[in-house]
Amino acid sequence: MNLLFFLTPKASCTYLYDDYSVRQALERMEAGGYAALPILSRSGAYRGTLTEGDLLWAIKNLCSIDLRDAKNHNIMDISHRKDNVPVRVTTDMQELLLKATDQNFVPVVDDKGDFIGIVTRRAIMRYCLEHFINPQLAEAL
């Protein structure tokens, strides 16, 4: 099976640019209700993953708990506890499943390393429920 079947395309993803400030990232994550978002360069290259925890420690360490100061710090100045490792669009399903066990989303890049979208663990689980376990349960998700 091709991983493109599970892909949420870049146009439908929420992401951060690597030149965003801490404040911009906080506002974007809050607006979407996301706990983690991919970071892209303006040219489209995948640069890493920013989590709520990363932001929490950055605010403590960089901003001295003063949110007004958060606009002066770039998100690439934040150390990431763990980046979601991307896969290439040609990755087989076994590798995709292995990545999805440790990540709530798997970034997908093309042959140039440019971000093209994500595969969510939810999409994989929904497929498995629908095709292998219980189609009615999959519809409830």
C-alpha positions in Angstrom: 0.0 0.0 0.0 1.2 3.5 -0.8 1.6 6.0 2.0 -0.1 8.7 -0.1 -3.4 7.0 0.7 -3.0 8.3 4.3 -1.4 11.7 3.4 -2.9 15.0 4.7 -1.4 17.3 2.0 0.6 20.4 3.0 -2.3 22.7 1.9 -4.5 21.1 4.6 -1.8 21.1 7.3 -1.1 23.7 10.0 2.6 24.3 10.3 5.1 26.9 11.6 7.8 28.7 9.6 11.3 28.6 11.0 11.4 32.4 11.2 8.4 32.6 13.5 8.8 34.1 17.0 7.9 32.2 20.1 4.8 34.4 20.4 3.7 33.6 16.9 4.1 29.9 17.5 2.2 30.1 20.7 -0.7 31.9 19.0 -0.8 29.5 16.1 -0.7 26.4 18.3 -3.4 27.9 20.6 -5.7 28.9 17.6 -5.5 25.4 16.2 -5.5 23.5 19.5 -2.4 21.5 18.5 0.1 20.0 20.9 2.8 19.7 18.2 3.4 21.2 14.8 5.9 20.7 12.0 8.4 23.6 11.3 9.2 24.5 7.7 11.6 26.8 6.0 10.1 29.4 3.7 11.4 27.4 0.8 9.3 24.4 2.1 12.0 22.2 3.7 11.1 20.3 6.8 13.1 21.7 9.8 11.7 19.9 12.8 8.8 19.7 15.2 7.8 22.1 17.9 5.8 20.8 20.9 3.9 22.5 23.7 6.6 21.3 26.1 9.4 22.9 24.0 7.5 26.2 24.2 7.0 25.9 27.9 10.7 25.5 28.6 11.6 28.2 26.1 9.3 30.7 27.8 10.9 29.8 31.1 14.5 29.9 29.9 14.4 32.6 27.2 11.6 34.9 28.2 11.9 34.8 32.0 8.1 34.2 32.1 7.4 37.6 30.5 5.2 36.8 27.5 5.8 40.3 26.1 9.4 39.2 25.5 8.3 36.1 23.6 8.1 38.1 20.4 11.8 38.7 20.5 12.8 35.1 20.3 12.8 32.8 17.2 11.4 29.3 17.4 14.5 27.8 15.9 16.3 29.1 19.1 14.3 26.6 21.1 15.8 23.2 21.7 13.4 20.4 20.7 13.1 17.5 23.0 12.3 15.3 20.0 11.7 16.1 16.4 9.2 13.9 14.5 11.5 12.2 11.9 10.2 12.6 8.4 9.8 9.9 5.8 10.2 10.1 2.1 7.2 9.8 -0.1 8.5 6.5 -1.4 8.7 4.9 2.1 7.1 1.5 2.5 4.2 0.9 4.9 6.3 -1.1 7.4 8.6 1.9 8.0 5.6 4.3 8.1 3.9 2.1 10.8 7.1 1.9 12.8 7.4 5.7 12.8 3.8 6.2 13.7 4.1 4.1 16.8 6.4 6.7 18.3 5.0 9.9 16.7 1.4 11.2 16.6 2.1 12.4 13.1 4.8 11.5 10.5 6.0 14.4 8.3 6.4 13.4 4.6 9.0 14.9 2.4 9.7 14.7 -1.3 13.1 13.7 -2.9 14.4 17.3 -2.4 13.5 17.2 1.3 10.6 19.5 0.9 7.6 19.0 3.1 4.5 17.7 1.3 2.2 16.8 4.2 1.7 14.5 7.2 0.4 11.1 7.9 -1.5 11.0 11.2 -1.6 8.0 13.5 -5.3 8.6 13.5 -5.6 8.0 9.8 -3.6 4.8 10.0 -5.8 3.5 13.0 -9.0 4.5 11.2 -7.9 2.5 8.1 -7.0 -0.6 10.2 -10.3 -0.4 12.0 -12.2 -0.1 8.8 -10.4 -2.8 6.9 -9.4 -5.3 9.5 -11.5 -4.9 12.6 -14.9 -3.1 12.6 -16.1 -0.7 9.9 -18.8 0.7 12.1 -16.3 1.7 14.8 -14.1 3.4 12.2 -17.1 5.6 11.2 -17.5 6.7 14.8 -14.1 8.2 14.8 
